Amino acid sequence: MWKSWRIAVVMLGVVAASGQNTGGAAAIASKFDTAQVRVYIATLQPHVPVPSRQGHATNRVLIYLDNGVMTRKEGEQVSELQVHRGEVRWRPASGAYVAEVTSDRPVRILEVDLKGKPSGVSTVTKLDPTVVDAKHYKVELENDQVRVLRVHYDAHDKGAEHEHILNRVVLYLNDQTAAKADEIRMSGAGVHTEENKGDQPADRIAVEIK
């Protein structure tokens, strides 16, 4: 089974200026486009093959926003993948393939396309959140281009002061006091203390760009 794979979007229609694709097998909703990353949500409809004839030239992080079952066909080889909301996968650059949702509901995927090589800037800090606040910050995935953190706060829970050195893409997985479920933000470096003032747990995923 492939550990991670990209769902490419090839459309017969025209992409609207707003970034939303108005028809076809899949849709692209653009979120951010910076010097480091292009961030968008790809939505695939069920039981419709989506060919990626050119493959994908960049590495990227995939975060699944829906549960589902998908297949990836590369040449004569077909792999099946069960995906779950909040699941994070790393997908290296790849050649041509065909993706398809084989379950009965659309699957949305948050894709973080990495535009270049790591900056080489030191990411070491004595206030690293995974060190000073390991209760709330866990490393989900890390390589030379990204570090992905899974963040969880219980209701009315407060964390320790910590520092972010890297720019990061933040996905909110549920409604919180300062954000709604599926909201996506770009954040930069800073030192702060976080608190969940709500009555429900707060969950996020942060993709740090090295």
WOCORQUI-V586600 format. One record per residue. N is the residue number from 1. SS is DSSP state (H for helix, E for strand, C for the rest). Layout:
BEGIN
N	SS
N	SS
END
This chain:
BEGIN
1	C
2	C
3	C
4	C
5	C
6	C
7	C
8	C
9	C
10	C
11	C
12	C
13	C
14	C
15	E
16	C
17	C
18	C
19	C
20	C
21	E
22	C
23	C
24	C
25	C
26	E
27	E
28	E
29	E
30	E
31	E
32	E
33	E
34	C
35	C
36	C
37	E
38	E
39	E
40	E
41	E
42	E
43	E
44	E
45	C
46	E
47	C
48	C
49	C
50	E
51	E
52	E
53	C
54	C
55	C
56	E
57	C
58	C
59	C
60	E
61	E
62	E
63	E
64	E
65	C
66	C
67	C
68	E
69	E
70	E
71	E
72	E
73	E
74	E
75	C
76	C
77	E
78	E
79	E
80	E
81	E
82	E
83	E
84	C
85	C
86	C
87	C
88	E
89	E
90	E
91	E
92	C
93	C
94	E
95	C
96	C
97	E
98	E
99	E
100	E
101	E
102	C
103	C
104	C
105	C
106	C
107	E
108	E
109	E
110	E
111	E
112	E
113	E
114	E
115	C
116	C
117	C
118	C
119	C
120	C
121	C
122	C
123	C
124	C
125	C
126	C
127	C
128	E
129	H
130	H
131	H
132	H
133	C
134	C
135	C
136	C
137	E
138	E
139	E
140	E
141	E
142	E
143	C
144	C
145	C
146	E
147	E
148	E
149	E
150	E
151	E
152	E
153	E
154	C
155	C
156	C
157	C
158	E
159	C
160	C
161	C
162	E
163	E
164	E
165	C
166	C
167	E
168	E
169	E
170	E
171	E
172	E
173	C
174	C
175	C
176	E
177	C
178	C
179	E
180	C
181	C
182	C
183	C
184	E
185	E
186	E
187	E
188	C
189	C
190	E
191	E
192	E
193	C
194	C
195	E
196	C
197	C
198	C
199	C
200	C
201	C
202	E
203	E
204	E
205	E
206	E
207	E
208	E
209	E
210	C
END
